[in-house]
Amino acid sequence: MRSDLVVLYEHPEWQKPLWAALDRRGVRYAALDLKRAAFDPDAVPTAPLYFNQASPSAYVRGNTRAVPLALSLMRSLELGGARVLNGSSAFLLELSKSAQAALLHKLGIPHPRSLAFNDPETALEQWTGGWPALLKPEQGGSGARMFLLESPDELRRLLRDQPSLWLPDHLLLLQEYFQVDAARGIVRMEFLGGRLLYAMRVVSNGAFNLCPSEACNPEGGGVSRCEVPAQAPAKPVEFYPFPEVPANAVTMGEKIVASGGLDVGGIEYLEPAEGRQIFYDVNANSNLRSPIGQAFGFDPFERVVDYLTGLIERHPDA
């Protein structure tokens, strides 16, 4: 049977709510597991619409090969005339925290100072962001391999003792650190089709993995199926509906998703002072959180399927 939609994925637990919503609606779809895949560039596309759900964090689950295959496949699909949601340009943006910083700078949106580097001594010579500072992988995802460093010597020791931190692309970032009210956490806005779907406050309780998927951060701190090595915070990560998200923050989020080519995306910002927002993360693979959507009166995965079926109906042949 011909598929109207193909979903590209790597983490099966993240997709279960989407599969269920697609099945309920009777959508003709296929799922392509990027961990073990092959494609003929002369033979794609086979469907008019593709939905990319690949994640930069695949490498920390032992699925490093999923990312380059996803990128190559999407380029071939786009050249073949298929519509690819969160396609190659959006995925490249998510794979590069330095590119995200450059985009925020271009748009005039407040963001942390960042320095990408492949040599720590060169980085320390050029770093002007002060200490403490955050160390992040250029290709991040799910809060993996992030560290709060207090000094240059701490950076040197960390990279000496854990050389695997350079993987997968041998690029790291130093990023300016902002102190925020721990009880207020950060704000994450979810966008669908360029419009705000909902906003939530995320209280980390010391964790860096703020993935909103219930597989990664279950309600009430149950057993995680994240597969990403995690810190052990005193309390689980907490998620709260945030209906009072400021209009100017929504406007800046809309600019980011439009300029970044994100069809579905999560945008995160800090509030180091009253009325001030510092945007720091762009997520093209946006894992939605059902309890937050339900607090606003809807199932977020049903909204995604509404969006997908609308595209299928308007453009049956892409």
N, C-alpha and C positions, 0 to 999 in steps of 0.2 A: 504494500500500500504506500502510495506517495505521502511523504511527510510535508506538512506545511511549515514546520519549525524544527530546527535541530539545535539542541542545547549542548554547548561545549563545556565540559566540567572536569574537575580533578578530585574534589573532595565529596564523596557520595553523601555523607551525613548532612552537609549543607544544603543539598538539593532536595531532600525528602519532602519538605513542605511544598516546594514548587512542583515536584512530580504529582503530589496529591491534588493540588489545585488544578493542574492541567488535566489530570484524569477525570476529576469531577466535571470539568467543562467539556470533555470529549474532544480535546484538541488532538489533532494528528501530529504527533511529535516523535522525534528520535533523540536519543541521548548518546553523545560521543565521549567516551572516556579517554581523556588526553594522556593518561599514564601509559596506555598501550594502544597506539594508534598508528595508522599509515594513511596516506592520501596520494592520489594521482593528480597533479596539477592540471592535466588535460581533461580530467573527468569531473571537476567540481565547477560550480555548485550542483547539488542534487536537490536542493530545496530553495525556496525564495527568501526565507528568513532564517537567520542564525542568531543565537543569543550566547555571547561569550561570558562564561562564569569561571574562567581560569583565575588562579590567584598567584601573586608573586611569592607567597609563602610556601609554594609547593616544594621547594628545595629542602625545607626543614622537616618535611614528611618523607624524605627520600624519593621525591618525585621531580627531581630537577629537570628531567627531559620533557616534562609536560609543557613548560613555559616556551621554549624555542619552537616546539611543534605547533603550539597554539598560535604563535605569532606568524609563522610561515603559512599555516593553513588559512588564517584570516586574510593575509595579503593575497593569496591565490583566490579566495572566495570573492574578495572585493574587486579584483581584476576581472573575475568571471561574471560580475554584475549582481551578486547577491547583496542583500542588505544584511549587514552584520552589526548587531547592537553591541555597544561597548567594544567596537572593532579595534583594528590595529593601532590607530592613533591614540585612542583612549587607553588601550592596554600599555602602550609604550610610556604614557604619562604615569600610569600606576607603577610601572617597573622602575621609575627613576624619581627619587625624592629630590634630587637636584633640579630636574625638569619641573617638578611641582613648584619648587621655590622660584624658579625663573618665570613660570606662568603667573604666580601670585605677584611677583614684582612688576611684570608687564601690565597687569590689571590694576596696579596701585592698591593692592589689598595687604594690610598689615600681616607680617609673617616673621618667624624667627630668622636671624642671621644663620647661614649655613655655609659649610666649607666641605666640598667633596675632595677626597684625596686617595692616593694609592701608596703614600709613604708618610709615616707618622712624623718624622722630623721636619719634613717640608711643611706638613700641616701645622705643626706647632710654631714654626717660624711665621706663618701667615695668619694664625687664628687671633682674632681681635674680639671674640665674643665673651671673653671672661670665663671664670670658673665659679661654681660647677657648670658643666656642660654635658649635653647628651651625646652619646655615641650611637649611631644608627647605621644599619646597612643601607646602601643605595637602593638595593632591591629588597624592600622590607616586606611587611605583611604579618598580621596577627601579633604584633608587638615583639616578634622574635629578635633576639640578639641585640636588644637595646640595653644600655647601661648609663647610669648617672655617675659621672666622673668628677672628682674633686680637684684634680691637679694634672699637669702634664705627665708627671711620673706615673700616675695611675693609668693613663693611656698607654704609656710605654710598657708597663708590666702586663697589662691585660692582653695586648697584642703579642707580646713575647710568650705568655703562658697559654694563650688560646689562639694559635694561628688559624684555626678553622673559621674564625670570625670573618676572615677575608672572603669566604665563599658566599655566593657562587660566582660573583663577577669581579672580585678583587678591588672593589670600591667601597669606601666607607664615608660617613658624614660626621662631622662635628656640628652640633646645632645648639643655638642659644637656649638656655634653660630659663623658664619663667615659673616663679613661685605662684601657686594658685591656692585658693581655699579648698582644702581637701574635702570638706563636707559638700561643696558645690560641684566638684569634679569638672568635667569638660562637657561641651555640648556637641552632639552629633546630629546633623540634619540629613534626612534621607530624601533624595529627589528621584522622581519618576517622570520621564518625558519632559524634563526641564522645569517641572513644578515641584514645590515642596510637598512631600507625602506626609511626613511628621518630623518632629524634633524630640530629642530626649536628652536628659542629663545622665551622664555616666560617671559614677563614683568608683574609682579604681581600687581603693584600699591598698595601694602599694603595688598593684600589678601593672604591667605594660600591655598585656593582651586584653584589649577592650573589644574584641570581636563580638558583635551583637548576636551572633547565631546562638540559639539555645543549646546546640551541640557543644559549643565551646564554653559558654558561660551559662549553665542551667539556672533556672529559677530556684532561689533558695540555696544555691551552692551545691547542687547534687553532683553526681559523677559526670565528669567532662569526657567528651569523645573528640576533643580538639586535635589530638595527635601532635600538638606543638609543645615542646618542653616549656613548662611554666614555672614562674616564681611561686612562692607559697605565701600569699598575703594572709594577714590575720583574719580577714573576712572576705567572702566572695565579692566579685565585681557586682555593683548594683546599677540597675537601669530604671529611670523614672520618666514618665511622659512630661514633656515640656511645652505646653501650649502657649506660653508667654514668650516664645522666641522672638527677639527684636526684629522689626521689619528690615532694618539696615543689614542685619546678618543674613536674612533670607535673600535680600537683593545681591549681596556679595556671593552667596552660594550659587545663585542663579547664573551669575557671570562666570563663575568657575566651571560649572557643568557645561554651559554653552561653549565657552572657549576651549574646554578640554575634550569636547565631543562625547560627553558621557550621556548615554540614554538612561541609565540607572546608576546612581552613585551616592556615596555617603561622604559628607564634608564635615570635618571636625575643627573646632576652635576652642581656645582657652580664653579665660577672663581674668587676667592678672590684676585688674582694677575695675571698679564700677564703671560700666558703660564702655569698656574697652574690649575689643575682640582681637585675638591673634590667631589667624588661620594657619594650620600646620599639617593637615593630612587630607589627601584626596584619594578616595577609594572607588575604583571602577567596579570591582566585584563587591557589590553591596549585599551583605547578609542582613536580611530583615528580621525583626523580632516581633513575633505574633502578639505577645501580651501588650506591647506598646501600641500597636495598631488597634487592638481591641479596646484599649483605653480611650482611643479616639473614635470608636464606634465602627471599625471595619477590620477585615482581614487583609493585611498588607499583601499577601501572596495572591489573593483574589484580585487586588488592584493591579498587580503585575500582569496577571493573565488577561484582565480587561485591556491593558495596554497592548499586549502581544496579539490578542485576537482582533483588536482594532486595526493594527498594522496588517495582519493577514487579510482582513476583509477589504481594506482600502487598496492593498497592493498584492493581489493574489499571485502575480507573476514577478514581483519585485521590480 
